[in-house]
Amino acid sequence: MRAPGYRTRVLVASLALVLFLVGVGIFLWLHGPNWSNLASSFDSVHWGWVGVALGLNLLSIVARAMAWKTVIDQAIEPPRPGYRAVISAFSVGLFANAVLPGRIGEVARVAVLTRRAGKRKGIWATLLGTVFAHRVFDLFPVLALIAFVFVTARLPGWAVTTVELFVAVGLALFVLALLVARRRGGSPLDGLGPVRRLIAMARQGLSVMHAPLAAAVAIAFQFAGWALQLLAVYTAMRAFGIHAPLAAAALVLLLLNVAILFPLWPGNVGLYQAAVAAPLLSYGVATTRGVAFGVGLQAIEASVGIGIGMIFLAREGLSYAILKEMPEAGQVDLKREPKRRRSHVKKKPSAGSSDET
């Protein structure tokens, strides 16, 4: 049961979000690009390049899903989820991240695999740990992308501090993952506070940190995913008649990921386009064309993520309404996990009873 005042808090938060979006909309209308010329920017789109960008985005999703599969294989005992199951869960997560605020997609992909795992104890917490490890491995291709941008791109002065902060946060998360993974063994969860309990559970999903070869394979898949996404941005620029070098595409990809690191509303519409258009000013791309490209790029990425996400969502027998309830269901599952272990230890089955419930 939800605590008293829950609906009031949700209503206040929703009202604040609406007012914020209205304010942003008014600001963009008064100080944004030339809106009368924005639509004309789509008249000369080269749809062949759009098709290439769509294909590259799809391959990027597959590569990242394979990285997660590698992490999962090190974290849980057989039977392990197959490639189709992991790609399905990963795609549902992309769909949830695209249509819902926050990082609900990370919980959604865990929930999809948990449904397939049956009643395996601790599976939710373990898979949640694999999501953390999977995200941490993004640090290596991001550092390579940053190095490439600093050497080749025209990085605006205002972006330097933002990128440095982004790197600091990434390194801190990687160090945290290493420290958590170093504590081997499964200490009992009974009596632990909520924070320590979550850390103990997440440690089970960081087993890949103890397997250098598997970690290298996961990182290689992540590199492939980022490289394919970089090429997708580059080809999408060609589709909109922007003939800037690959370095400009790398700059857009980097600043775009920094800007949408924390989704404030579904799709971060508006912020996404600003993060795309701003760095292209250094390459002589007008704001109107940059915003139009931002709209097109988000449409390309969303059409792939939402498209295959909806397909796999239907394949898993889930609905949009269920996706919205998944974070709350995950919290309940984590809180009940220690109780399940205590009942398993203390309760002895009577004669003739079954061990399964």
Sequence and secondary structure as in RCSB ss.txt:
>XXXX:A:sequence
MRAPGYRTRVLVASLALVLFLVGVGIFLWLHGPNWSNLASSFDSVHWGWVGVALGLNLLSIVARAMAWKTVIDQA
IEPPRPGYRAVISAFSVGLFANAVLPGRIGEVARVAVLTRRAGKRKGIWATLLGTVFAHRVFDLFPVLALIAFVF
VTARLPGWAVTTVELFVAVGLALFVLALLVARRRGGSPLDGLGPVRRLIAMARQGLSVMHAPLAAAVAIAFQFAG
WALQLLAVYTAMRAFGIHAPLAAAALVLLLLNVAILFPLWPGNVGLYQAAVAAPLLSYGVATTRGVAFGVGLQAI
EASVGIGIGMIFLAREGLSYAILKEMPEAGQVDLKREPKRRRSHVKKKPSAGSSDET
>XXXX:A:secstr
   TTHHHHHHHHHHHHHHHHHHHHHHHHHHSS HHHHGGGGTT  HHHHHHHHHHHHHHHHHHHHHHHHHHHHH
S SS   HHHHHHHHHHHHHHHHHSSSSHHHHHHHHHHHHHHTT TTHHHHHHHHHHHHHHTTHHHHHHHHHHHH
HHS   HHHHHHHHHHHHHHHHHHHHHHHHHHS S    TT  HHHHHHHHHHGGGGGGG HHHHHHHHHHHHHH
HHHHHHHHHHHHHHTT    HHHHHHHHHHHHHHTSS SSGGGTTHHHHHHHHHHGGGT  HHHHHHHHHHHHHH
HHHHHHHHHHHHHHHTT  HHHHHHHHHHHHHHHHHHHHHHHHHHH    TT  S  
